[in-house]
């Protein structure tokens, strides 16, 4: 991945933090977000059925924002 594509990916992922309303957190609290994401990754690895649930819910919420 080139630098421009990598930067775009990081900006888009950061945008999800904003959309989720978690951007109020101070950068010093990044360890909280990091552990939340690791917990989600762990859940996805141990309970693959959750991925479909989260995908449906996330898609509905993101599409709903555009209407």
N, C-alpha and C positions, 0 to 999 in steps of 0.2 A: 504494500500500500504506500503510495507516495505521500509526501508531507501534507499536500493540499487536501487529499481525500481523508487523511487521518484527522486533520484539524476540523473538517466538516463533520465527520462522525462524532467527534468529541463535543462539538457545538450542539449537534442534534440530541445527543444523550443528555447534555446539560439542560437543554430545553425541556426534557421530560421531568427533570427535578423541579423546574419552575412550574410546569403544568400540574404536577402533583402537589404543589403548594409547600414544598420543602425548602424553598430558596431563602426562607427567613433564617435558616440555621447559619451560624457563624462558621467561617472556614476552620476555626479551631475545633469545631465539633464534627469535623469530617469523619472521624472514627465511628461516629454513630451511623452515618449514612453508609459507610463502608461495611460495617457489621450487618446492617439491615440487608444490603445487597448480597453479602455472603450467605446470610440466612435464607434468602430467596433462592439463591443458586443451590444451596443444600437441599431445600425443599423440592426444587425441580429435579434434582438427581435422585432423590429418594421416593418421590411421589410424582411420577410422570403425568398422571391424570390431572394434576393441578395446572399443568401447562395449558391444556385445552380450556379449562375454566378461566384462567387469567387472560388468555388470548381473546376469548369471547367478551369478557368484561371490559378489557382494555380497548378493544376495537369499538364496542358500543359507546364507551365514554369518550373516546377521541373523535369518533364520527359525530356524536351528539354535540360536541363543542363547535363543530363547523356549521351547524344548522342554526 
